[in-house]
Amino acid sequence: MIGKIISMNGRYLEIELEEAFNQEYLKLLANGDDNFVKVIELDNRGISPQQNALSHALISDVAKWQGEEPYWSKQDLKHEYFKKNGGIWFEHSKATKSEAKEWISFLIDFVLKWSVPIPKIYRYLLQETAWFYHCLKYRKCCICLDQADVAHVDVVGMGRNRKKIDHSDFRFMALCRCHHSEEHTIGTDEFLNKYHITPLKLNTEDRKKLRIGG
């Protein structure tokens, strides 16, 4: 649900929603406790040239994989996005940066889920957190797309039980054995800089979704 900020005072926000909350549903969610909401800032600026270029590059790759013209693959993808995102129809010409970010995350998920061949790891792809997240989700190396394992960026330590440590303290990336070996050979900092990798810290919910740690 989208809303507009009417006023702000420190930790307090007054928000006008597009439609009223269902009060009974809120009570059900609260289960006798307080109601909580997650507030996410939306970027109202228009889709960036980098986002636009990346979107059309991924659509083109999907089209080649499907044996379709890019226009028709784009329409198919928009219909799929529409079904998965509560009736939101994506248009490049009207999209904000936040909307484009969600659309690109959808494209990345599609490409990795169906193993769509991409000719290279695009420069702008590495600026998207979703790339590293979905590589972890599908266990695809974020550098070469080979089968991958989850790699801890931060040292776990010798002799520690990985099932009992607090994984919220660590950052993760998906690497194939070859690139994981290279990381150990040249050192983590040099490796991350060489391949422009942004390792991710994951909350408890995301770690459960991605089957990482405890």
C-alpha positions in Angstrom: 0.0 0.0 0.0 1.3 3.5 -1.0 1.0 6.6 1.1 2.2 10.2 1.1 4.1 11.8 4.0 2.1 14.7 5.4 4.4 15.8 8.2 7.5 14.6 10.0 8.9 15.3 13.5 11.9 13.2 14.4 10.7 9.6 14.7 7.1 10.5 14.1 5.4 10.4 10.7 2.0 11.4 9.5 1.1 9.4 6.4 -2.0 9.8 4.2 -2.7 6.4 2.5 -4.2 5.9 -0.9 -6.9 3.8 0.7 -8.0 3.0 4.3 -6.6 0.1 6.2 -9.0 -2.8 7.0 -9.3 -2.3 10.8 -10.4 -5.9 11.4 -7.5 -7.3 9.4 -5.1 -5.1 11.4 -6.5 -6.5 14.7 -6.0 -10.0 13.3 -2.4 -9.3 12.4 -1.7 -7.8 15.8 -3.0 -10.9 17.6 -3.6 -8.9 20.7 -0.4 -7.0 20.5 0.7 -3.7 18.9 0.5 -3.3 15.1 3.7 -2.7 13.3 4.5 -1.5 9.7 7.5 -1.4 7.6 8.2 2.0 6.0 10.2 2.1 2.7 11.2 5.3 1.1 10.4 5.5 -2.6 12.6 7.3 -5.1 10.3 9.5 -7.2 13.0 10.4 -9.7 12.5 8.8 -13.1 14.2 5.6 -14.3 17.9 6.2 -14.7 19.7 5.6 -18.1 21.6 2.8 -16.4 18.5 1.1 -15.3 16.9 1.5 -18.7 19.9 0.1 -20.5 20.1 -2.9 -18.1 16.4 -3.6 -18.4 16.5 -3.7 -22.2 19.7 -5.7 -22.2 18.1 -8.4 -20.1 14.9 -8.3 -22.1 17.0 -8.8 -25.2 18.7 -11.8 -23.7 15.4 -13.4 -22.7 14.1 -12.8 -26.3 17.1 -14.6 -27.8 16.6 -17.5 -25.4 12.9 -17.7 -26.3 13.5 -17.2 -30.0 11.2 -14.2 -30.0 11.3 -10.6 -31.0 12.3 -8.4 -28.0 8.9 -6.5 -28.2 6.9 -9.7 -27.7 9.2 -11.0 -24.9 8.9 -7.6 -23.2 5.1 -7.9 -23.3 5.2 -11.5 -21.9 7.5 -10.3 -19.1 5.3 -7.4 -18.3 2.2 -9.7 -18.1 4.1 -12.0 -15.7 5.2 -9.0 -13.6 1.6 -7.8 -13.6 0.4 -11.1 -12.2 3.1 -11.4 -9.5 3.0 -7.8 -8.3 -0.7 -7.2 -7.6 -1.8 -5.8 -10.9 1.1 -3.3 -11.4 1.9 -2.7 -15.1 5.5 -1.6 -15.7 6.2 1.1 -18.3 9.8 2.3 -18.8 8.7 5.8 -19.9 6.7 6.3 -16.7 8.7 4.4 -14.1 10.4 5.9 -11.1 13.8 4.7 -10.0 12.2 2.7 -7.2 9.7 1.0 -9.6 12.5 0.3 -12.0 14.5 -1.3 -9.2 11.6 -3.7 -8.5 11.2 -4.5 -12.2 15.0 -5.2 -12.6 14.9 -7.5 -9.6 12.0 -9.4 -11.3 14.1 -9.7 -14.5 17.1 -10.9 -12.6 15.1 -13.5 -10.8 13.6 -14.7 -14.2 17.0 -14.9 -15.8 18.6 -16.9 -13.0 15.5 -19.1 -12.4 15.4 -20.3 -16.0 19.1 -20.2 -16.6 18.7 -17.7 -19.4 22.1 -17.3 -21.1 23.6 -13.8 -20.9 26.7 -12.9 -22.9 28.4 -11.1 -20.1 27.8 -9.9 -16.5 26.7 -6.3 -17.4 28.4 -3.4 -15.7 25.2 -2.0 -14.5 24.0 -5.4 -13.2 26.7 -5.3 -10.5 25.2 -2.1 -9.2 22.0 -4.0 -8.4 21.8 -5.6 -4.9 19.2 -7.9 -6.4 21.8 -9.5 -8.6 23.8 -10.8 -5.6 20.6 -11.7 -3.7 19.2 -13.8 -6.5 22.6 -15.4 -7.2 22.5 -16.6 -3.6 18.8 -17.7 -4.0 19.6 -19.9 -7.1 23.1 -20.8 -6.1 24.6 -19.3 -9.2 28.1 -17.8 -9.1 27.7 -14.0 -9.2 30.8 -13.8 -11.5 30.4 -16.6 -14.1 26.9 -18.2 -13.3 28.3 -21.7 -12.7 26.8 -23.7 -9.9 27.8 -22.0 -6.7 28.0 -22.4 -2.9 27.3 -19.7 -0.3 30.6 -18.0 0.7 31.1 -16.2 3.9 32.9 -12.9 3.3 33.8 -12.4 6.9 35.9 -15.1 8.6 34.0 -17.7 10.5 37.0 -18.9 12.4 38.6 -22.3 12.8 36.8 -24.8 14.9 33.5 -22.9 15.2 30.3 -24.7 14.6 28.7 -23.0 11.6 25.2 -24.2 12.7 25.5 -22.4 16.0 27.1 -19.1 15.1 25.0 -15.9 14.7 24.9 -15.5 10.9 23.5 -12.0 11.2 27.1 -10.8 11.7 28.3 -12.0 8.4 28.1 -11.0 4.7 27.5 -13.5 1.9 28.1 -14.0 -1.8 27.5 -16.9 -4.2 30.7 -18.3 -5.7 31.6 -21.3 -7.8 34.6 -23.4 -6.5 37.0 -21.8 -9.0 36.2 -18.3 -7.9 36.0 -19.2 -4.3 39.5 -20.6 -4.6 40.7 -17.4 -6.3 39.3 -15.4 -3.4 41.4 -17.3 -0.9 44.4 -17.0 -3.2 44.4 -13.2 -3.8 42.6 -12.1 -0.6 39.0 -11.0 0.0 39.5 -7.3 -0.4 41.3 -7.5 -3.7 38.9 -10.1 -4.9 35.8 -8.0 -4.2 37.4 -5.0 -5.9 38.5 -7.0 -8.9 35.0 -8.3 -9.6 33.0 -5.4 -8.2 31.1 -7.6 -5.8 28.8 -6.3 -3.1 28.4 -9.0 -0.5 25.1 -9.0 1.4 24.2 -8.9 5.1 20.9 -10.9 5.5 18.3 -10.6 8.1 16.7 -13.7 9.7 13.8 -13.8 7.2 16.1 -13.6 4.2 18.4 -16.3 5.5 15.5 -18.6 6.0 14.3 -17.9 2.4 17.7 -18.5 1.1 18.4 -21.5 3.3 21.6 -20.0 4.8 22.7 -20.7 8.3 20.5 -20.6 11.3 
